[in-house]
Amino acid sequence: MAQQNIYDNDAFYENFKSLRSDEINFNDIIETPILSAMLPDMKGKKILDIGCGMGQHAMQYSNAGAASVLGIDISEKMLGYARDKNSADNITYRRLAFEDLNRLDERFDVITSSLAFDYSEDFGKLLRDIFALLNDGGYLVFSMSHPISTAYDGTYDRYTRTQDGVRLYANLHNYIIEGERHFKWVVDNYEVYHRKISTLINCIASAGFIIEECQESMVPEDIANEHPDKFGGVVHQPDFIFFKCRK
Ligand SMILES: C[S@@+](CC[C@H](N)C(=O)[O-])C[C@H]1O[C@@H](n2cnc3c(N)ncnc32)[C@H](O)[C@@H]1O
């Protein structure tokens, strides 16, 4: 079961917090610019941010003129940071797992999620629950790990390399087989769910959404060259996939 509360584990939380706060981090350099460019106008809108973490996105939507932002997350530690550092009058943070979205009795104009759906065991149900929470014409805009990057089991090097360690190819492992994957990321036994791209698209479509846009992450060449250890492999494989879906 990947409904882990790993973000409440002290060591994981501290490591994640330091990665997320690093000046050059995947979220701010890669994820957020792509997701932000896909968002509809947020002015005056009721927003739900699922897996809001430390609240950076909630604050961004508040600053963009949202009428209200509800950030939900299962981790008390992440919510504690969000309440402390990313508060505003129109932001509310609430502890709620996305498996329990049906407990919300309000509707939203825009639902967003950044890198939280990797932990969803039942992606089809999650999409149906989100569809039910949106007003007609509302948008779901989300990012998650790209299926190419989760087709990996952690038991071998992610890359085929030259003798000097330069990344030549990204390796795939059992792309076709879906389900839990464990590998080393911040902790030794990090868990996510791997799904095929077709499964993501079919779950979105069968929930009733129209897909307006899909993006795959890439890194500006100068940043990849400047930080080869962090971003050098990104030319071989996208780390994240993004969807903009309309109800
Ligand atoms: C990689 S972090 C991303 C946080 C934030 N969205 C950001 O972009 O910085 C993933 C977040 O998803 C949350 N999460 C994991 N499983 C969840 C679940 N079942 N329900 C709600 N939140 C969950 C974690 O607690 C964590 O805050």
The ligand as an SDF file (V2000), in Angstrom:
LIG
                    3D

 27 29  0  0  0  0  0  0  0  0999 V2000
    6.3590   15.4620   -3.7150 C   0  0  0  0  0  0  0  0  0  0  0  0
    5.3390   16.1810   -2.4840 S   0  0  0  0  0  0  0  0  0  0  0  0
    4.6960   17.5740   -3.3910 C   0  0  0  0  0  0  0  0  0  0  0  0
    4.1800   18.6740   -2.4930 C   0  0  0  0  0  0  0  0  0  0  0  0
    3.7020   19.9400   -3.2220 C   0  0  0  0  0  0  0  0  0  0  0  0
    2.5710   19.6680   -4.0760 N   0  0  0  0  0  0  0  0  0  0  0  0
    4.8270   20.5670   -4.0030 C   0  0  0  0  0  0  0  0  0  0  0  0
    4.7040   20.6730   -5.2290 O   0  0  0  0  0  0  0  0  0  0  0  0
    5.8160   20.9620   -3.3990 O   0  0  0  0  0  0  0  0  0  0  0  0
    3.9330   15.0780   -2.4140 C   0  0  0  0  0  0  0  0  0  0  0  0
    2.8930   15.4600   -1.3930 C   0  0  0  0  0  0  0  0  0  0  0  0
    1.7890   14.5630   -1.5290 O   0  0  0  0  0  0  0  0  0  0  0  0
    1.2990   14.2880   -0.2240 C   0  0  0  0  0  0  0  0  0  0  0  0
    0.5310   13.0280   -0.2340 N   0  0  0  0  0  0  0  0  0  0  0  0
    1.0150   11.7750   -0.4050 C   0  0  0  0  0  0  0  0  0  0  0  0
    0.0030   10.8830   -0.3510 N   0  0  0  0  0  0  0  0  0  0  0  0
   -1.1400   11.6020   -0.1630 C   0  0  0  0  0  0  0  0  0  0  0  0
   -2.5050   11.2450   -0.0170 C   0  0  0  0  0  0  0  0  0  0  0  0
   -2.8910    9.9640   -0.0540 N   0  0  0  0  0  0  0  0  0  0  0  0
   -3.4110   12.2320    0.1720 N   0  0  0  0  0  0  0  0  0  0  0  0
   -3.0090   13.5400    0.2360 C   0  0  0  0  0  0  0  0  0  0  0  0
   -1.7220   13.9270    0.1210 N   0  0  0  0  0  0  0  0  0  0  0  0
   -0.7960   12.9800   -0.0900 C   0  0  0  0  0  0  0  0  0  0  0  0
    2.5560   14.2040    0.6330 C   0  0  0  0  0  0  0  0  0  0  0  0
    2.2850   14.3080    2.0080 O   0  0  0  0  0  0  0  0  0  0  0  0
    3.3530   15.3580    0.0410 C   0  0  0  0  0  0  0  0  0  0  0  0
    3.0960   16.5640    0.7240 O   0  0  0  0  0  0  0  0  0  0  0  0
  1  2  1  0
  2  3  1  0
  2 10  1  0
  3  4  1  0
  4  5  1  0
  5  6  1  0
  5  7  1  0
  7  8  2  0
  7  9  1  0
 10 11  1  0
 11 12  1  0
 11 26  1  0
 12 13  1  0
 13 14  1  0
 13 24  1  0
 14 15  1  0
 14 23  1  0
 15 16  2  0
 16 17  1  0
 17 18  1  0
 17 23  2  0
 18 19  1  0
 18 20  2  0
 20 21  1  0
 21 22  2  0
 22 23  1  0
 24 25  1  0
 24 26  1  0
 26 27  1  0
M  CHG  2   2   1   9  -1
M  END
$$$$
